[in-house]
Amino acid sequence: MELRIADPGSVVLVAEVGDEIIGYVVATPARNELRAAYVKPNSIGHVGYALLAEIERRAFNAGTEYLTCSASLSAVEFYKANGYTEEGRGEHRLRTGDLMDCVFMRKKLEPPAPGQ
């Protein structure tokens, strides 16, 4: 994660409550990649949606037409609910070298609604 944060091509957003990080999202718009999204269970609600919407807005404003991701099986419904479509299934190699079953997903980005 440290390398992604240091990468000038990456956009990293973090959600905090007090001193606690409750979620983050990482994208590399120039490569059309949504690299990571994670939210801890919390009482705030809709944190994942807010992080995803903001990183998509920033990617679109940077000229990105679509984002792709390798979604964990437990995250597929979240992405579908947020407009991503399934492109296929396969495996994603984690930084540890382990393989994770995943669903390859894609979303065409649209201009933000007025006022956003």
NORUR-V566936 format. One record per residue. N is the residue number from 1. PHI is phi in whole degrees, -180 to 180 (999 if undefined). PSI is psi in radians with two decimals (none if undefined). BURIAL is b if it has 16 or more other C-alpha atoms within 10 Angstrom, else e. Layout:
# NORUR-V566936
{{N	PHI	PSI	BURIAL} {N	PHI	PSI	BURIAL}}
This chain:
# NORUR-V566936
{{1	999	-0.64	e} {2	-59	-0.69	e} {3	-66	-0.66	e} {4	-65	-0.72	b} {5	-65	-0.67	e} {6	-76	-0.32	e} {7	-69	2.08	e} {8	-65	-0.28	e} {9	-85	-0.12	e} {10	-95	2.61	b} {11	-116	2.20	b} {12	-123	2.20	b} {13	-119	2.46	b} {14	-128	2.39	e} {15	-106	2.28	b} {16	-128	2.60	e} {17	-126	1.97	e} {18	63	-2.20	e} {19	-97	0.12	e} {20	-104	2.25	e} {21	-80	2.17	e} {22	-111	-0.14	b} {23	-172	2.80	b} {24	-155	2.81	b} {25	-145	2.48	b} {26	-133	2.30	b} {27	-137	2.70	b} {28	-123	1.53	b} {29	-55	-0.66	b} {30	-63	-0.38	e} {31	-107	0.14	e} {32	59	0.54	b} {33	-111	2.25	b} {34	-94	1.88	b} {35	-84	-0.66	b} {36	-160	2.56	b} {37	-150	2.26	b} {38	-150	2.39	b} {39	-137	2.26	b} {40	-76	2.62	e} {41	-55	2.36	e} {42	-154	2.97	e} {43	-94	-0.02	e} {44	-72	-0.89	e} {45	88	2.45	e} {46	62	0.38	e} {47	-66	-0.79	b} {48	-61	-0.76	b} {49	-60	-0.79	e} {50	-64	-0.78	e} {51	-63	-0.80	b} {52	-64	-0.79	b} {53	-61	-0.70	e} {54	-70	-0.72	b} {55	-70	-0.58	b} {56	-66	-0.70	b} {57	-61	-0.80	b} {58	-66	-0.69	b} {59	-64	-0.78	b} {60	-60	-0.80	b} {61	-65	-0.38	e} {62	-87	0.03	e} {63	98	0.14	e} {64	-80	2.26	b} {65	-88	-0.47	b} {66	-154	2.81	b} {67	-124	2.54	b} {68	-120	2.75	b} {69	-153	2.78	b} {70	-106	1.67	b} {71	-84	2.35	b} {72	-63	2.73	e} {73	-60	-0.55	e} {74	-76	-0.22	e} {75	-103	-0.10	e} {76	-57	-0.82	b} {77	-64	-0.64	e} {78	-59	-0.85	e} {79	-66	-0.71	b} {80	-60	-0.73	e} {81	-65	-0.32	e} {82	-108	0.38	e} {83	93	0.10	e} {84	-85	2.57	b} {85	-116	2.64	b} {86	-78	2.28	b} {87	-107	-0.26	e} {88	156	3.07	e} {89	-123	2.68	e} {90	-178	-2.59	e} {91	-128	2.56	e} {92	-119	2.26	b} {93	-85	2.11	e} {94	-78	2.87	e} {95	-60	-0.44	e} {96	-74	-0.23	e} {97	99	-0.26	e} {98	-69	2.70	e} {99	-101	2.45	e} {100	-123	2.27	e} {101	-61	2.43	e} {102	-149	2.96	b} {103	-119	2.18	b} {104	-80	2.22	b} {105	-130	2.80	b} {106	-150	2.57	b} {107	-140	2.26	b} {108	-78	2.23	e} {109	-86	2.51	b} {110	-118	2.76	e} {111	-60	2.51	e} {112	-64	2.62	e} {113	-63	2.63	e} {114	-53	2.42	e} {115	89	-0.01	e} {116	-105	none	e}}
